[in-house]
Amino acid sequence: MSKYNSAPREIKVKYPCACAACGIKLPKGLNVYYWPGTKKIYCRACGEPSFRAFLESAWDEEQYQMQYH
Ligand SMILES: [Zn+2]
């Protein structure tokens, strides 16, 4: 399932950086959300809504496929 290569995931910051949305500083070791597709890192506050939306859409698709296979 190649589309999951770009699935957002929760990671720990390996080097200090900043949130791509709000610009807050993200110190090493902080849990953040990472989007491999866009290579962007978001703090939990900014990343959470899209992360959850992604999980829900992935889940919906799984249910859909279970129904039709
Ligand atoms: Zn942010």
N, CA, C, O and the ligand as a Tripos MOL2 file, in Angstrom:
@<TRIPOS>MOLECULE
protein
  277   275    70     0     0
PROTEIN
NO_CHARGES

@<TRIPOS>ATOM
      1 N           0.8490   -1.1900    0.0000 N.3       1 MET1
      2 CA          0.0000    0.0000    0.0000 C.3       1 MET1
      3 C           0.8860    1.2420    0.0000 C.2       1 MET1
      4 O           1.2270    1.7730    1.0570 O.2       1 MET1
      5 N           1.2440    1.6860   -1.1650 N.am      2 SER2
      6 CA          2.2250    2.7550   -1.2930 C.3       2 SER2
      7 C           1.7380    4.0630   -0.6860 C.2       2 SER2
      8 O           2.5430    4.8790   -0.2350 O.2       2 SER2
      9 N           0.4320    4.2650   -0.6720 N.am      3 LYS3
     10 CA         -0.0440    5.5590   -0.1780 C.3       3 LYS3
     11 C           0.3120    5.7520    1.2870 C.2       3 LYS3
     12 O           0.3780    6.8840    1.7670 O.2       3 LYS3
     13 N           0.5430    4.6470    2.0050 N.am      4 TYR4
     14 CA          0.8760    4.7780    3.4150 C.3       4 TYR4
     15 C           2.3260    5.2070    3.6350 C.2       4 TYR4
     16 O           2.7230    5.4860    4.7660 O.2       4 TYR4
     17 N           3.1050    5.2600    2.5810 N.am      5 ASN5
     18 CA          4.4630    5.7870    2.7130 C.3       5 ASN5
     19 C           4.4440    7.2340    3.1560 C.2       5 ASN5
     20 O           5.3640    7.7040    3.8260 O.2       5 ASN5
     21 N           3.3990    7.9300    2.7800 N.am      6 SER6
     22 CA          3.3340    9.3430    3.1590 C.3       6 SER6
     23 C           2.4210    9.5560    4.3600 C.2       6 SER6
     24 O           2.0300   10.6840    4.6600 O.2       6 SER6
     25 N           2.0850    8.4740    5.0380 N.am      7 ALA7
     26 CA          1.2190    8.6110    6.2040 C.3       7 ALA7
     27 C           1.9230    9.3960    7.3020 C.2       7 ALA7
     28 O           3.0900    9.1460    7.6030 O.2       7 ALA7
     29 N           1.2150   10.3370    7.8930 N.am      8 PRO8
     30 CA          1.8170   11.0830    8.9970 C.3       8 PRO8
     31 C           2.0820   10.1570   10.1760 C.2       8 PRO8
     32 O           1.3390    9.2030   10.4050 O.2       8 PRO8
     33 N           3.1240   10.4390   10.9060 N.am      9 ARG9
     34 CA          3.3630    9.6330   12.0980 C.3       9 ARG9
     35 C           3.9050   10.4750   13.2390 C.2       9 ARG9
     36 O           4.3960   11.5900   13.0600 O.2       9 ARG9
     37 N           3.7910    9.8850   14.4180 N.am     10 GLU10
     38 CA          4.2640   10.5670   15.6110 C.3      10 GLU10
     39 C           5.7210   10.1870   15.8150 C.2      10 GLU10
     40 O           6.0700    9.0070   15.8280 O.2      10 GLU10
     41 N           6.5580   11.1830   15.9720 N.am     11 ILE11
     42 CA          7.9870   10.9180   16.1710 C.3      11 ILE11
     43 C           8.5020   11.7670   17.3200 C.2      11 ILE11
     44 O           7.8270   12.6740   17.8070 O.2      11 ILE11
     45 N           9.7070   11.4470   17.7320 N.am     12 LYS12
     46 CA         10.4090   12.3050   18.6790 C.3      12 LYS12
     47 C          11.4030   13.1520   17.8910 C.2      12 LYS12
     48 O          12.0960   12.6490   17.0060 O.2      12 LYS12
     49 N          11.4660   14.4240   18.2150 N.am     13 VAL13
     50 CA         12.3680   15.3310   17.5130 C.3      13 VAL13
     51 C          13.8120   14.8900   17.7390 C.2      13 VAL13
     52 O          14.2400   14.6900   18.8760 O.2      13 VAL13
     53 N          14.5510   14.7430   16.6500 N.am     14 LYS14
     54 CA         15.9430   14.3000   16.7560 C.3      14 LYS14
     55 C          16.9070   15.4700   16.8070 C.2      14 LYS14
     56 O          18.0440   15.3280   17.2570 O.2      14 LYS14
     57 N          16.4600   16.6050   16.3540 N.am     15 TYR15
     58 CA         17.2930   17.8130   16.4180 C.3      15 TYR15
     59 C          16.3390   18.9920   16.5590 C.2      15 TYR15
     60 O          15.2160   18.9360   16.0590 O.2      15 TYR15
     61 N          16.7550   20.0320   17.2150 N.am     16 PRO16
     62 CA         15.8590   21.1710   17.4330 C.3      16 PRO16
     63 C          15.3640   21.7430   16.1100 C.2      16 PRO16
     64 O          16.1480   21.9740   15.1900 O.2      16 PRO16
     65 N          14.0610   21.9670   16.0230 N.am     17 CYS17
     66 CA         13.4950   22.5650   14.8050 C.3      17 CYS17
     67 C          12.2670   23.3710   15.2140 C.2      17 CYS17
     68 O          12.0560   23.6360   16.3980 O.2      17 CYS17
     69 N          11.4720   23.7530   14.2470 N.am     18 ALA18
     70 CA         10.3010   24.5630   14.5510 C.3      18 ALA18
     71 C           9.0730   23.9850   13.8660 C.2      18 ALA18
     72 O           9.1760   23.3580   12.8120 O.2      18 ALA18
     73 N           7.9220   24.1970   14.4670 N.am     19 CYS19
     74 CA          6.6710   23.7340   13.8890 C.3      19 CYS19
     75 C           6.4400   24.4320   12.5490 C.2      19 CYS19
     76 O           6.6280   25.6430   12.4400 O.2      19 CYS19
     77 N           6.0320   23.6680   11.5250 N.am     20 ALA20
     78 CA          5.8320   24.2360   10.1980 C.3      20 ALA20
     79 C           4.6080   25.1480   10.1440 C.2      20 ALA20
     80 O           4.4780   25.9560    9.2250 O.2      20 ALA20
     81 N           3.7240   25.0250   11.1080 N.am     21 ALA21
     82 CA          2.5100   25.8420   11.0800 C.3      21 ALA21
     83 C           2.6310   27.0770   11.9630 C.2      21 ALA21
     84 O           2.4340   28.1930   11.4830 O.2      21 ALA21
     85 N           2.9500   26.9020   13.2350 N.am     22 CYS22
     86 CA          2.9290   28.0500   14.1400 C.3      22 CYS22
     87 C           4.3250   28.5740   14.4680 C.2      22 CYS22
     88 O           4.4630   29.6540   15.0430 O.2      22 CYS22
     89 N           5.3700   27.8080   14.1020 N.am     23 GLY23
     90 CA          6.7250   28.2930   14.2980 C.3      23 GLY23
     91 C           7.2630   28.1080   15.7030 C.2      23 GLY23
     92 O           8.3570   28.5790   16.0140 O.2      23 GLY23
     93 N           6.5080   27.4290   16.5570 N.am     24 ILE24
     94 CA          6.9850   27.2130   17.9260 C.3      24 ILE24
     95 C           8.2360   26.3390   17.8740 C.2      24 ILE24
     96 O           8.3580   25.4690   17.0120 O.2      24 ILE24
     97 N           9.1580   26.5740   18.7950 N.am     25 LYS25
     98 CA         10.3900   25.7910   18.8100 C.3      25 LYS25
     99 C          10.1140   24.4010   19.3700 C.2      25 LYS25
    100 O           9.4030   24.2320   20.3610 O.2      25 LYS25
    101 N          10.6960   23.4270   18.7080 N.am     26 LEU26
    102 CA         10.5070   22.0410   19.1130 C.3      26 LEU26
    103 C          11.8490   21.4750   19.5620 C.2      26 LEU26
    104 O          12.6880   21.1230   18.7330 O.2      26 LEU26
    105 N          12.0500   21.3870   20.8640 N.am     27 PRO27
    106 CA         13.3340   20.8900   21.3750 C.3      27 PRO27
    107 C          13.4860   19.3920   21.1360 C.2      27 PRO27
    108 O          12.5060   18.6620   20.9890 O.2      27 PRO27
    109 N          14.7290   18.9630   21.1030 N.am     28 LYS28
    110 CA         15.0530   17.5510   20.9170 C.3      28 LYS28
    111 C          14.3290   16.6970   21.9480 C.2      28 LYS28
    112 O          14.2860   17.0350   23.1310 O.2      28 LYS28
    113 N          13.7560   15.5760   21.4810 N.am     29 GLY29
    114 CA         13.1050   14.6470   22.4060 C.3      29 GLY29
    115 C          11.6110   14.8630   22.5430 C.2      29 GLY29
    116 O          10.9190   14.0300   23.1290 O.2      29 GLY29
    117 N          11.0960   15.9780   22.0080 N.am     30 LEU30
    118 CA          9.6640   16.2540   22.0840 C.3      30 LEU30
    119 C           8.9010   15.3750   21.1010 C.2      30 LEU30
    120 O           9.3810   15.1000   20.0010 O.2      30 LEU30
    121 N           7.7140   14.9370   21.5010 N.am     31 ASN31
    122 CA          6.8620   14.1920   20.5740 C.3      31 ASN31
    123 C           6.1590   15.1570   19.6400 C.2      31 ASN31
    124 O           5.5270   16.1150   20.0850 O.2      31 ASN31
    125 N           6.2710   14.9020   18.3450 N.am     32 VAL32
    126 CA          5.6530   15.7700   17.3470 C.3      32 VAL32
    127 C           5.0320   14.9050   16.2610 C.2      32 VAL32
    128 O           5.1660   13.6820   16.2800 O.2      32 VAL32
    129 N           4.3580   15.5390   15.3230 N.am     33 TYR33
    130 CA          3.8090   14.8270   14.1830 C.3      33 TYR33
    131 C           4.6240   15.1600   12.9460 C.2      33 TYR33
    132 O           4.9690   16.3150   12.6930 O.2      33 TYR33
    133 N           4.9250   14.1100   12.1770 N.am     34 TYR34
    134 CA          5.7710   14.2730   11.0020 C.3      34 TYR34
    135 C           5.0440   13.7690    9.7580 C.2      34 TYR34
    136 O           4.4940   12.6680    9.7570 O.2      34 TYR34
    137 N           5.0450   14.5670    8.7180 N.am     35 TRP35
    138 CA          4.4460   14.1990    7.4420 C.3      35 TRP35
    139 C           5.5640   13.9140    6.4400 C.2      35 TRP35
    140 O           6.1650   14.8470    5.9080 O.2      35 TRP35
    141 N           5.8500   12.6440    6.1800 N.am     36 PRO36
    142 CA          6.9450   12.3260    5.2510 C.3      36 PRO36
    143 C           6.6950   12.8630    3.8450 C.2      36 PRO36
    144 O           7.6380   13.2160    3.1360 O.2      36 PRO36
    145 N           5.4270   12.9240    3.4410 N.am     37 GLY37
    146 CA          5.1060   13.3820    2.0990 C.3      37 GLY37
    147 C           5.5860   14.7970    1.8420 C.2      37 GLY37
    148 O           6.1090   15.1030    0.7700 O.2      37 GLY37
    149 N           5.4040   15.6580    2.8320 N.am     38 THR38
    150 CA          5.8010   17.0580    2.6830 C.3      38 THR38
    151 C           7.0580   17.3630    3.4890 C.2      38 THR38
    152 O           7.5840   18.4740    3.4250 O.2      38 THR38
    153 N           7.5400   16.3770    4.2480 N.am     39 LYS39
    154 CA          8.7190   16.5240    5.1190 C.3      39 LYS39
    155 C           8.5260   17.6690    6.1030 C.2      39 LYS39
    156 O           9.4590   18.4170    6.3960 O.2      39 LYS39
    157 N           7.3110   17.7950    6.6050 N.am     40 LYS40
    158 CA          7.0380   18.8660    7.5460 C.3      40 LYS40
    159 C           6.7850   18.3040    8.9300 C.2      40 LYS40
    160 O           6.2270   17.2200    9.0970 O.2      40 LYS40
    161 N           7.2050   19.0600    9.8980 N.am     41 ILE41
    162 CA          7.0290   18.6810   11.2930 C.3      41 ILE41
    163 C           6.0980   19.6880   11.9470 C.2      41 ILE41
    164 O           6.2640   20.9000   11.8100 O.2      41 ILE41
    165 N           5.1140   19.1530   12.6620 N.am     42 TYR42
    166 CA          4.1710   20.0170   13.3510 C.3      42 TYR42
    167 C           4.1440   19.6960   14.8340 C.2      42 TYR42
    168 O           4.2650   18.5380   15.2340 O.2      42 TYR42
    169 N           3.9840   20.7260   15.6400 N.am     43 CYS43
    170 CA          3.8120   20.4990   17.0680 C.3      43 CYS43
    171 C           2.5000   19.7520   17.2670 C.2      43 CYS43
    172 O           1.6860   19.6530   16.3490 O.2      43 CYS43
    173 N           2.3030   19.2300   18.4660 N.am     44 ARG44
    174 CA          1.1180   18.4010   18.6930 C.3      44 ARG44
    175 C          -0.1610   19.1980   18.4890 C.2      44 ARG44
    176 O          -1.1380   18.6720   17.9560 O.2      44 ARG44
    177 N          -0.1680   20.4410   18.9000 N.am     45 ALA45
    178 CA         -1.3750   21.2600   18.7780 C.3      45 ALA45
    179 C          -1.7620   21.4410   17.3100 C.2      45 ALA45
    180 O          -2.9400   21.3490   16.9660 O.2      45 ALA45
    181 N          -0.7870   21.6950   16.4510 N.am     46 CYS46
    182 CA         -1.0590   21.9330   15.0330 C.3      46 CYS46
    183 C          -1.2740   20.6240   14.2840 C.2      46 CYS46
    184 O          -2.1110   20.5550   13.3840 O.2      46 CYS46
    185 N          -0.5260   19.5880   14.6470 N.am     47 GLY47
    186 CA         -0.5750   18.3490   13.8780 C.3      47 GLY47
    187 C          -1.7390   17.4470   14.2170 C.2      47 GLY47
    188 O          -2.2010   16.6690   13.3820 O.2      47 GLY47
    189 N          -2.2010   17.5540   15.4200 N.am     48 GLU48
    190 CA         -3.2180   16.6150   15.8990 C.3      48 GLU48
    191 C          -4.4800   16.5480   15.0300 C.2      48 GLU48
    192 O          -4.9120   15.4510   14.6770 O.2      48 GLU48
    193 N          -5.0860   17.7000   14.6760 N.am     49 PRO49
    194 CA         -6.3230   17.6170   13.8800 C.3      49 PRO49
    195 C          -6.1290   16.8830   12.5540 C.2      49 PRO49
    196 O          -6.9480   16.0350   12.1990 O.2      49 PRO49
    197 N          -5.0540   17.1960   11.8120 N.am     50 SER50
    198 CA         -4.8700   16.5100   10.5290 C.3      50 SER50
    199 C          -4.4420   15.0680   10.7380 C.2      50 SER50
    200 O          -4.7750   14.1960    9.9350 O.2      50 SER50
    201 N          -3.7030   14.8130   11.8150 N.am     51 PHE51
    202 CA         -3.2830   13.4470   12.0970 C.3      51 PHE51
    203 C          -4.5130   12.5850   12.3450 C.2      51 PHE51
    204 O          -4.6370   11.4870   11.8020 O.2      51 PHE51
    205 N          -5.4090   13.0910   13.1600 N.am     52 ARG52
    206 CA         -6.6320   12.3410   13.4550 C.3      52 ARG52
    207 C          -7.4870   12.1780   12.2090 C.2      52 ARG52
    208 O          -8.0680   11.1170   11.9830 O.2      52 ARG52
    209 N          -7.5620   13.2210   11.4060 N.am     53 ALA53
    210 CA         -8.3490   13.1520   10.1770 C.3      53 ALA53
    211 C          -7.7840   12.0770    9.2680 C.2      53 ALA53
    212 O          -8.5300   11.3450    8.6170 O.2      53 ALA53
    213 N          -6.4530   11.9850    9.2280 N.am     54 PHE54
    214 CA         -5.8400   10.9660    8.3990 C.3      54 PHE54
    215 C          -6.1970    9.5850    8.9200 C.2      54 PHE54
    216 O          -6.5880    8.7110    8.1470 O.2      54 PHE54
    217 N          -6.0650    9.3830   10.2170 N.am     55 LEU55
    218 CA         -6.3560    8.0800   10.7930 C.3      55 LEU55
    219 C          -7.7910    7.6750   10.5100 C.2      55 LEU55
    220 O          -8.0730    6.5190   10.1940 O.2      55 LEU55
    221 N          -8.6970    8.6400   10.6270 N.am     56 GLU56
    222 CA        -10.0970    8.3320   10.3880 C.3      56 GLU56
    223 C         -10.3390    7.9620    8.9360 C.2      56 GLU56
    224 O         -11.0970    7.0320    8.6610 O.2      56 GLU56
    225 N          -9.7200    8.6590    8.0090 N.am     57 SER57
    226 CA         -9.9360    8.3410    6.6030 C.3      57 SER57
    227 C          -9.3070    6.9960    6.2690 C.2      57 SER57
    228 O          -9.8620    6.2400    5.4720 O.2      57 SER57
    229 N          -8.1460    6.6790    6.8710 N.am     58 ALA58
    230 CA         -7.5250    5.3900    6.6310 C.3      58 ALA58
    231 C          -8.4140    4.2920    7.1740 C.2      58 ALA58
    232 O          -8.5750    3.2450    6.5460 O.2      58 ALA58
    233 N          -8.9890    4.5290    8.3370 N.am     59 TRP59
    234 CA         -9.8570    3.5340    8.9620 C.3      59 TRP59
    235 C         -11.0890    3.3060    8.0940 C.2      59 TRP59
    236 O         -11.5030    2.1670    7.8800 O.2      59 TRP59
    237 N         -11.6710    4.3910    7.5970 N.am     60 ASP60
    238 CA        -12.8550    4.2690    6.7500 C.3      60 ASP60
    239 C         -12.5620    3.4080    5.5490 C.2      60 ASP60
    240 O         -13.3740    2.5710    5.1550 O.2      60 ASP60
    241 N         -11.3940    3.6170    4.9650 N.am     61 GLU61
    242 CA        -11.0530    2.8790    3.7620 C.3      61 GLU61
    243 C         -10.8850    1.3880    4.0720 C.2      61 GLU61
    244 O         -11.2590    0.5240    3.2790 O.2      61 GLU61
    245 N         -10.3200    1.1170    5.2320 N.am     62 GLU62
    246 CA        -10.1540   -0.2680    5.6480 C.3      62 GLU62
    247 C         -11.5150   -0.9420    5.7730 C.2      62 GLU62
    248 O         -11.7090   -2.0690    5.3170 O.2      62 GLU62
    249 N         -12.4270   -0.2540    6.3800 N.am     63 GLN63
    250 CA        -13.7740   -0.8020    6.5390 C.3      63 GLN63
    251 C         -14.3970   -1.0330    5.1710 C.2      63 GLN63
    252 O         -15.0520   -2.0480    4.9340 O.2      63 GLN63
    253 N         -14.1870   -0.0950    4.2940 N.am     64 TYR64
    254 CA        -14.7280   -0.1760    2.9490 C.3      64 TYR64
    255 C         -14.1920   -1.4110    2.2390 C.2      64 TYR64
    256 O         -14.9380   -2.1450    1.5910 O.2      64 TYR64
    257 N         -12.8770   -1.6310    2.3730 N.am     65 GLN65
    258 CA        -12.2800   -2.7690    1.6860 C.3      65 GLN65
    259 C         -12.7180   -4.0840    2.2960 C.2      65 GLN65
    260 O         -12.9010   -5.0670    1.5780 O.2      65 GLN65
    261 N         -12.8870   -4.1190    3.6020 N.am     66 MET66
    262 CA        -13.3420   -5.3340    4.2470 C.3      66 MET66
    263 C         -14.7220   -5.7120    3.7400 C.2      66 MET66
    264 O         -15.0590   -6.8850    3.5820 O.2      66 MET66
    265 N         -15.4940   -4.6850    3.4950 N.am     67 GLN67
    266 CA        -16.8650   -4.9090    3.0650 C.3      67 GLN67
    267 C         -16.9310   -5.4900    1.6470 C.2      67 GLN67
    268 O         -17.8430   -6.2540    1.3280 O.2      67 GLN67
    269 N         -15.9880   -5.1340    0.8210 N.am     68 TYR68
    270 CA        -16.0720   -5.5070   -0.5800 C.3      68 TYR68
    271 C         -15.0490   -6.5440   -1.0370 C.2      68 TYR68
    272 O         -14.8650   -6.7450   -2.2370 O.2      68 TYR68
    273 N         -14.3840   -7.2010   -0.0900 N.am     69 HIS69
    274 CA        -13.4320   -8.2360   -0.4970 C.3      69 HIS69
    275 C         -13.7400   -9.5460    0.1880 C.2      69 HIS69
    276 O         -13.0430  -10.5360   -0.0310 O.2      69 HIS69
    277 ZN          2.4890   24.3600   15.7790 Zn       70 ZN70
@<TRIPOS>BOND
     1     1     2 1
     2     2     3 1
     3     3     4 2
     4     3     5 am
     5     5     6 1
     6     6     7 1
     7     7     8 2
     8     7     9 am
     9     9    10 1
    10    10    11 1
    11    11    12 2
    12    11    13 am
    13    13    14 1
    14    14    15 1
    15    15    16 2
    16    15    17 am
    17    17    18 1
    18    18    19 1
    19    19    20 2
    20    19    21 am
    21    21    22 1
    22    22    23 1
    23    23    24 2
    24    23    25 am
    25    25    26 1
    26    26    27 1
    27    27    28 2
    28    27    29 am
    29    29    30 1
    30    30    31 1
    31    31    32 2
    32    31    33 am
    33    33    34 1
    34    34    35 1
    35    35    36 2
    36    35    37 am
    37    37    38 1
    38    38    39 1
    39    39    40 2
    40    39    41 am
    41    41    42 1
    42    42    43 1
    43    43    44 2
    44    43    45 am
    45    45    46 1
    46    46    47 1
    47    47    48 2
    48    47    49 am
    49    49    50 1
    50    50    51 1
    51    51    52 2
    52    51    53 am
    53    53    54 1
    54    54    55 1
    55    55    56 2
    56    55    57 am
    57    57    58 1
    58    58    59 1
    59    59    60 2
    60    59    61 am
    61    61    62 1
    62    62    63 1
    63    63    64 2
    64    63    65 am
    65    65    66 1
    66    66    67 1
    67    67    68 2
    68    67    69 am
    69    69    70 1
    70    70    71 1
    71    71    72 2
    72    71    73 am
    73    73    74 1
    74    74    75 1
    75    75    76 2
    76    75    77 am
    77    77    78 1
    78    78    79 1
    79    79    80 2
    80    79    81 am
    81    81    82 1
    82    82    83 1
    83    83    84 2
    84    83    85 am
    85    85    86 1
    86    86    87 1
    87    87    88 2
    88    87    89 am
    89    89    90 1
    90    90    91 1
    91    91    92 2
    92    91    93 am
    93    93    94 1
    94    94    95 1
    95    95    96 2
    96    95    97 am
    97    97    98 1
    98    98    99 1
    99    99   100 2
   100    99   101 am
   101   101   102 1
   102   102   103 1
   103   103   104 2
   104   103   105 am
   105   105   106 1
   106   106   107 1
   107   107   108 2
   108   107   109 am
   109   109   110 1
   110   110   111 1
   111   111   112 2
   112   111   113 am
   113   113   114 1
   114   114   115 1
   115   115   116 2
   116   115   117 am
   117   117   118 1
   118   118   119 1
   119   119   120 2
   120   119   121 am
   121   121   122 1
   122   122   123 1
   123   123   124 2
   124   123   125 am
   125   125   126 1
   126   126   127 1
   127   127   128 2
   128   127   129 am
   129   129   130 1
   130   130   131 1
   131   131   132 2
   132   131   133 am
   133   133   134 1
   134   134   135 1
   135   135   136 2
   136   135   137 am
   137   137   138 1
   138   138   139 1
   139   139   140 2
   140   139   141 am
   141   141   142 1
   142   142   143 1
   143   143   144 2
   144   143   145 am
   145   145   146 1
   146   146   147 1
   147   147   148 2
   148   147   149 am
   149   149   150 1
   150   150   151 1
   151   151   152 2
   152   151   153 am
   153   153   154 1
   154   154   155 1
   155   155   156 2
   156   155   157 am
   157   157   158 1
   158   158   159 1
   159   159   160 2
   160   159   161 am
   161   161   162 1
   162   162   163 1
   163   163   164 2
   164   163   165 am
   165   165   166 1
   166   166   167 1
   167   167   168 2
   168   167   169 am
   169   169   170 1
   170   170   171 1
   171   171   172 2
   172   171   173 am
   173   173   174 1
   174   174   175 1
   175   175   176 2
   176   175   177 am
   177   177   178 1
   178   178   179 1
   179   179   180 2
   180   179   181 am
   181   181   182 1
   182   182   183 1
   183   183   184 2
   184   183   185 am
   185   185   186 1
   186   186   187 1
   187   187   188 2
   188   187   189 am
   189   189   190 1
   190   190   191 1
   191   191   192 2
   192   191   193 am
   193   193   194 1
   194   194   195 1
   195   195   196 2
   196   195   197 am
   197   197   198 1
   198   198   199 1
   199   199   200 2
   200   199   201 am
   201   201   202 1
   202   202   203 1
   203   203   204 2
   204   203   205 am
   205   205   206 1
   206   206   207 1
   207   207   208 2
   208   207   209 am
   209   209   210 1
   210   210   211 1
   211   211   212 2
   212   211   213 am
   213   213   214 1
   214   214   215 1
   215   215   216 2
   216   215   217 am
   217   217   218 1
   218   218   219 1
   219   219   220 2
   220   219   221 am
   221   221   222 1
   222   222   223 1
   223   223   224 2
   224   223   225 am
   225   225   226 1
   226   226   227 1
   227   227   228 2
   228   227   229 am
   229   229   230 1
   230   230   231 1
   231   231   232 2
   232   231   233 am
   233   233   234 1
   234   234   235 1
   235   235   236 2
   236   235   237 am
   237   237   238 1
   238   238   239 1
   239   239   240 2
   240   239   241 am
   241   241   242 1
   242   242   243 1
   243   243   244 2
   244   243   245 am
   245   245   246 1
   246   246   247 1
   247   247   248 2
   248   247   249 am
   249   249   250 1
   250   250   251 1
   251   251   252 2
   252   251   253 am
   253   253   254 1
   254   254   255 1
   255   255   256 2
   256   255   257 am
   257   257   258 1
   258   258   259 1
   259   259   260 2
   260   259   261 am
   261   261   262 1
   262   262   263 1
   263   263   264 2
   264   263   265 am
   265   265   266 1
   266   266   267 1
   267   267   268 2
   268   267   269 am
   269   269   270 1
   270   270   271 1
   271   271   272 2
   272   271   273 am
   273   273   274 1
   274   274   275 1
   275   275   276 2
@<TRIPOS>SUBSTRUCTURE
     1 MET1         2 RESIDUE 1 A MET
     2 SER2         6 RESIDUE 1 A SER
     3 LYS3        10 RESIDUE 1 A LYS
     4 TYR4        14 RESIDUE 1 A TYR
     5 ASN5        18 RESIDUE 1 A ASN
     6 SER6        22 RESIDUE 1 A SER
     7 ALA7        26 RESIDUE 1 A ALA
     8 PRO8        30 RESIDUE 1 A PRO
     9 ARG9        34 RESIDUE 1 A ARG
    10 GLU10       38 RESIDUE 1 A GLU
    11 ILE11       42 RESIDUE 1 A ILE
    12 LYS12       46 RESIDUE 1 A LYS
    13 VAL13       50 RESIDUE 1 A VAL
    14 LYS14       54 RESIDUE 1 A LYS
    15 TYR15       58 RESIDUE 1 A TYR
    16 PRO16       62 RESIDUE 1 A PRO
    17 CYS17       66 RESIDUE 1 A CYS
    18 ALA18       70 RESIDUE 1 A ALA
    19 CYS19       74 RESIDUE 1 A CYS
    20 ALA20       78 RESIDUE 1 A ALA
    21 ALA21       82 RESIDUE 1 A ALA
    22 CYS22       86 RESIDUE 1 A CYS
    23 GLY23       90 RESIDUE 1 A GLY
    24 ILE24       94 RESIDUE 1 A ILE
    25 LYS25       98 RESIDUE 1 A LYS
    26 LEU26      102 RESIDUE 1 A LEU
    27 PRO27      106 RESIDUE 1 A PRO
    28 LYS28      110 RESIDUE 1 A LYS
    29 GLY29      114 RESIDUE 1 A GLY
    30 LEU30      118 RESIDUE 1 A LEU
    31 ASN31      122 RESIDUE 1 A ASN
    32 VAL32      126 RESIDUE 1 A VAL
    33 TYR33      130 RESIDUE 1 A TYR
    34 TYR34      134 RESIDUE 1 A TYR
    35 TRP35      138 RESIDUE 1 A TRP
    36 PRO36      142 RESIDUE 1 A PRO
    37 GLY37      146 RESIDUE 1 A GLY
    38 THR38      150 RESIDUE 1 A THR
    39 LYS39      154 RESIDUE 1 A LYS
    40 LYS40      158 RESIDUE 1 A LYS
    41 ILE41      162 RESIDUE 1 A ILE
    42 TYR42      166 RESIDUE 1 A TYR
    43 CYS43      170 RESIDUE 1 A CYS
    44 ARG44      174 RESIDUE 1 A ARG
    45 ALA45      178 RESIDUE 1 A ALA
    46 CYS46      182 RESIDUE 1 A CYS
    47 GLY47      186 RESIDUE 1 A GLY
    48 GLU48      190 RESIDUE 1 A GLU
    49 PRO49      194 RESIDUE 1 A PRO
    50 SER50      198 RESIDUE 1 A SER
    51 PHE51      202 RESIDUE 1 A PHE
    52 ARG52      206 RESIDUE 1 A ARG
    53 ALA53      210 RESIDUE 1 A ALA
    54 PHE54      214 RESIDUE 1 A PHE
    55 LEU55      218 RESIDUE 1 A LEU
    56 GLU56      222 RESIDUE 1 A GLU
    57 SER57      226 RESIDUE 1 A SER
    58 ALA58      230 RESIDUE 1 A ALA
    59 TRP59      234 RESIDUE 1 A TRP
    60 ASP60      238 RESIDUE 1 A ASP
    61 GLU61      242 RESIDUE 1 A GLU
    62 GLU62      246 RESIDUE 1 A GLU
    63 GLN63      250 RESIDUE 1 A GLN
    64 TYR64      254 RESIDUE 1 A TYR
    65 GLN65      258 RESIDUE 1 A GLN
    66 MET66      262 RESIDUE 1 A MET
    67 GLN67      266 RESIDUE 1 A GLN
    68 TYR68      270 RESIDUE 1 A TYR
    69 HIS69      274 RESIDUE 1 A HIS
    70 ZN70       277 GROUP 0 **** ****
